[in-house]
Amino acid sequence: MIDPLITFVLLAAIVAVSIGGARIVSLLLDRLDRTASQRSREAQVIELAKAEIAATKRGDLLAAAELAEAQERVA
């Protein structure tokens, strides 16, 4: 009588550990994806800022304003 109960408890423990491991892996992958997209956005903002500075130095204030707006949309 105890043998089927022990088998059921062991199977339930295995399922719980497997689901927990899968959730941890999923969380880590989501975190990596979020970090990669954040770095991409940061690089894009930096490039837009450099272009805005260059446009300002050239005296093209309209282009500088457009780049500033684009930078705000990215961030």
N, C-alpha and C positions, 0 to 999 in steps of 0.2 A: 504494500500500500504506500509506503514512503518513497519507493523508487520512482514511480511516475511523478510524484510531487517534486522531488529533487530535480528530475529531468526538466520539468516545466520551469522551475525557478532558474535553472542554469540557462535554458534557452531565453528566458525573459531578460536575464542579465546580459547575455551576449547581444541581444537585440538593442538593449538600452545603451550599451557601450558603443555599438556600431553606429547608432543614430547620433550619439553625442560626438563621436569622431567625425562623422560626416558634417555635422553642423560647425565644428571647429574649423575644418578644412574650408568649408564654404565661407565662413567669416573671414579667414585669412585671405582667400582669393578676392573677396569683395574689397578688403582693405588695400590689397596690392593694386587693384583696378582703380580705386578711388585715388590712390597716391599718384599713379601714372597719369591720370586725367588732370589732376591738380598741377603736376609738373608741366604738363602740356599747356595748360591755361597760363601758368606763370611765365613760361617762355614766350607765349604769344603776346602777353601784356608787355614784356620787356622789349620785344621787337617793335611793337606799336609805339612805345615810348621813345625808342631810339629814332624811329621814323618821324615822330612828332617833333623831336628836338631838331632833327635835320631840316624839317620843313620850316620851323621857326627861324633857324639860322639863315635860311635862304630868303626869308621874308614872306613866305607863302602862308599867310595866316589862315586862309580858308582851308587849305589842306591840313594844317595843324589842328584846326578845330574839328575837322572830320575825323582825323586820327584819334583825337581825344574822345570823341563820341564812340568810336569803334572800341577804344580801350575800355570805356565804361560798360559797353555791352558784353565784353568778354568777362570782365570781373564780376 
